[in-house]
């Protein structure tokens, strides 16, 4: 590991941090999918550069049939009528900043460091929630900065409210977008597959769901100095490894852990997930302000 400067995290310090841990093992029944044999079991052949965008990164080995199940699950597009998930996002600010700056330097991107007038802890854990009704209704509640943001989407139109910005909307203008918080990167894991080298670790369970635990390592960018792909940015910019937990039946990412040189700096974890539930009629009502009632669950 390379030496670290003042204020940076050492391996010994990392061991003392209370990083959220995934759940216990649970068996699942794998099935077969057409795969190509390769020299390295469980992983894409070394040096293979898959087409991008593609269905997934490379050809995988016959000796790990569980991987076929994982790929099939991850490539399903929203296999639910409705979705309600709540969870937390943990991050280590110092190591997160180091990972981001390292990625920016590799892509020759200038960065600006902004110092907040309010002191913030080095480690933070914040709650978030996401509701979806297919095909195009979404509600998200998450923390940005030090305030809670609530946003609702109906097709291409969104409304949001936060204490500092008040009520906002794009009035249907596709050139004005709005983030959905930490849950945004969990619902379409298939988008990650062209950009990572995937390795299956074990069967497990989390949030009451059967799951697979994986390691995903970023592939080199298509163009030199192009930087990390936006899909990886959702999970933690600049990570050299991601630990993923995938719902074995629905493909939803239940947990992501971004690492730099073996040290975790960001964890997004689902604490509760409910599929195909009848959602309260107020859930997707346009956000009017801080007096909006919380949706019934």
N, C-alpha and C positions, 0 to 999 in steps of 0.2 A: 504494500500500500504506500502511496506517495506521502511525504511529510505534509502535515497540516499546519496552517498558520494560526495566529492568535484567534481565539474564539471559535475555532473549528472543532468538530467532534472527533474524538479518538475512539478506537474500538472498545477500550475499557469503559469509556463514558457511555457508549451506546448500550453496553450490556446492562447498565443500571437504569435505562429508560424503560418505562412500562409500555411497551409496544403491544397493541391489541393482537391476540393470537387467534388463529382459526380453530374450528371445532374438531371433535373426535372423528375417528374412522367410521365409515358405514359402507357395507358392500353394495355393489350394483352389478347388473348383468350386462356385459358388453355384447355387441353384435358386430358382424363383419361388414366391411366396406372395401371396394376395390382399392388396393394400395400397391405401391411399387416397392420391391425389395431394395435395401440399401445397406451400406457397410456399417453404419453406426446405429444400433438399435434405439428405438424410441424417438429419434430425432430426424429432422431433414438432413439430407446428405450435405457434408461440409462443402462450402464454396458454391453451392447452388444459388443462383440469383433468379427467383421466380418472376414471371411477368407481373406488372403492377398497373392498375389494380387487377387483382385476380381473386379467385375464390378462396385460396389460402396459400400460405408460403411453402411451396415446394412439394416434393414427393416424400412419403413417410413409410416407415418400415412395417413389414408384415409381422414382425416379432412383438409388436405392441398393439393388439387389436383394440384395446381401450381407447386409443387415439382416434379411431374411426368414429366411435360414439361421441367423443368430445367435439370433433369437427362437425359432425352432423347436427349436434345440439347448438353449437355456436353460430351456425349459418342459418338457423331458422329465423324468419323475420317476424318478430312480435307474435309469438304463438300464444296469444291470450286475447280475450275480448276487452278485459279491463285489467289494470295493474295498480296495486298500491304498495309502495315500499317506504320504509323509514330506516334511517341509519345514521352513522356518524362518520366524520372525516377527521382523522388525526394527522398532524404534520409537525415535523421538526423544522423550524423556520431557517436555522442556520444551514443545515445540510440541504434543505430544499433550495435555498438561494445558491449554494455552491453548485448543485447539479444544474440549475437553470443557467448560471453564468458559464459553466463549462460547455454546455450545449450551444450557447450563443457564440462563444469564442470559436468553436469548431465550425459554425456556420457564418462566421465573419459578420455577426450582428452586433451593432452597438447597443449597449444597455445603459440604463440610467437607474441609479439607486435612489429611492425616495425614503426619507426618514420621517416616520409619523411623529406628530407632536405627543401622541399618547403611547406610553410604554406598553409593550405587549409581551406576554411570556414566550420563552423560546419554544415551548411545546404547547399546542392547542388541540382541543377536541371539540368539534362543533356538530350539532344535529342538522339533519336535512330530511325532507320528505318529497315524494314524487307520486303523482297520480296520473294514470293514462286511461283514456277510453279510445280504442281504435275506431277510425283510422287517424284522427288528427286533433283530439282534445287532450290537453296536458295542463296540469297544475304543478308548480314547484314552489317549495319554501326552503330557503337556505340562507346561510350567513355570508355576507360579503363585507370585508373590512370588519367593522364592529357593529353591524346592523343587520336586521333580518329583512330579506327581500322576498316578496310574494309575487308570482307571475302566473298568468294563465294564457294558454294558446288555443285558438279555434282556427284550425287551418293555418293560413299565412298571417293571421292577425294576432298580435299579443298585447296584453295589458300588464303593467307591473306597478308595484307600490313599494317604496322604502322611505324611511324617515327623512333622509337627506334630499332625495330626488322627488318625493311626492308621487303623484300618479303620472304614468307615462304610457304611451301606446305608439305603435308604428302605423296605425290606421291602414294596415294591409300592405305597406310598402316593403317589398322583399329586400331592399337594400339596407334596412335597419333591423338588425338581429338582436336577440337577447339570450343570455346563457340560462341554462336550467339547473345549474349547481352541480354538486358532485355526482348525482344520480344520472346525469346525461351520458356519461361514458360507459354505463353499465348495461344499457338496454339493447345495444347492437354490437356485441362482441365480434361478430363476423367481420366487421370493418377493420379489426386489428390484424387479422390473419395474413394479409399480404406483406406486413411490415415486421413480423416477428418470426423467430425460430422457436417453435413450440415443443415443450417436453412435458410429458405426463408423469406426475410423481406418484399419486395414490388416490384411492377412493376415500371420500370423507363425507361429512354432513355439516351444514351450517344453516342457522335460522330455520331449523326444522325441515330442511330440504336435502335430499341426496345430492352429492356433488363430486366433482373431480378437482384435485389440487394440481396446478400446473406451474411451470416456469416458462416465461416468455422473455426472450432476449432480442432486443431491437436489431434488425438487419441494417446494413449500411444504406444510407440514402441513395436514391436513384441517381441524383446529380450531386457532385461534390459541393459542399458548403450549402446544401439546401436545408440543413437542420432537421430536427425530428418531425415526423408527420403529425398533423393535428390530432389524429386519433390517439396517439401516444401522449400527447399533451394533456388530454383529459385525465390520464392516470398518473402523470407526474413527469414534467419535462426534464430531460437530461439523465433519466435513470439508465443504468446499464443492465438492469434486470428487473422484471416484474414477477411477483408471486401472485397467481390468480386462483380463485376458487369459482368454479362454474356450476350452475344448477344443471344436474345431469339430465333432467327432463325438459326444461324450458330454455336452457341456454343463457339465462341471465347471469351476469357476473355478480356473485354474492360478496366477494371480497377482492380487493386489489391492494398490493403492497409494492410501492416503488422503492428501489434500492440503488445506492451508489457505493461501489466497492464493498458490497456486502452489508452496508448499514442502511436500515430502513429510514426513509424521510417522509413518506406519505402513505396512509392507509385509509381506504374507503371501504366501509363494511356495512352490510345490510343487517339490521337487527330484527326486522319483521318484513315478510313479503306475503301478499295475498293476491292470488290470481282469480280472475273471473267473478269478482264480487260485484253485487249491485251497489253502485256508488250514489251517494246523496246528490240530489239535484243541484245543490249550491256549489259543488266542487269546482265546476268549470264556468261559473259565472264570472264575467269580467271584473277585475279587481277595481274597487272604487276608492279604497283608502284603508286606514288603520282600523276603521270600525267594522270591516268585513268580518263576519263570523267564521271561525275555523270550521272546515267541512266535517260533517259527521262521518264516523268510520264504523 
